[in-house]
Amino acid sequence: MPTYFFFPDILLYLLDMIGVIACAIAGTLLAQHKGFDISGCILVSMANAIGGGTFRDMALDRHPLFWMTDLNYVIVITLTSLALQMFFHLYHKIDRALRLFDAIGLAAFSVIGFKVALAQGSSAIIAVMMGVWTAIIGGMIRDVICNEIPLVLQREIYITASVFGACLYLLLIKMGVRTGVSEFAMLVSIFAVRMLALRFDWHLPSIRLVK
């Protein structure tokens, strides 16, 4: 049995739902902050939560799309968005909350996208790319809809965190570390790198030619 099938399906599903809920929260927080109405907030949360996975599945020719065969995704996103809109006044630090849930979604979706690509027989490089796509495209769509410059285009340690986690997984597997441990290490490392970058204001440098 290939190593990427270590996690039982139920654990992968729960991990996916954690990412969906986190991204639905992040999307709703930003949309509510921008003054969107009820349906607008739900739309933004949908785009944030399932946008990356949709592009991933289309790229891998994986049909039907996951959320079309499992309505739990749509239901969970809708209920999460509605509940958060009702209690939005409790979130006084919008930016801090948004970035926390964004980091949770980044970690969860990076692992899911990476493993889905491996399960489809993709090479390691493509798997890393699919992990990144799953994690960032939804957030980019969210930011564009909300008229914000996407976080991933602002020298943020974002894509780098996803790639770092995937490379750590591949390295640990190469060293003979158990798959479950490697997957957990990938999840935690992505979240940790993202949160540390926020805490200590880490940024990638810009490359400019000297005139």
Buried (B, 14 or more C-beta within 10 A) or exposed (E): EEEBEBBEEEEBBEBBBBBBBBBBBBBBBBBBBBEBEEEBBBBBBBBBBBBBBBBBBEBBEBEEBBBEEBEEBBEBBBEBBBEBBEEBEEBEEEEEBBBBBBBBBBBBBBBBBBBBBBBBEBEBEBBBBBBBBBBBBBBBBBBEBBEBEBBBEEEBBBBBBBBBBBBBBBEBBEEEEEBEEBBBBBBEBBBBBBBEBBEEEBEEEEEEEEE
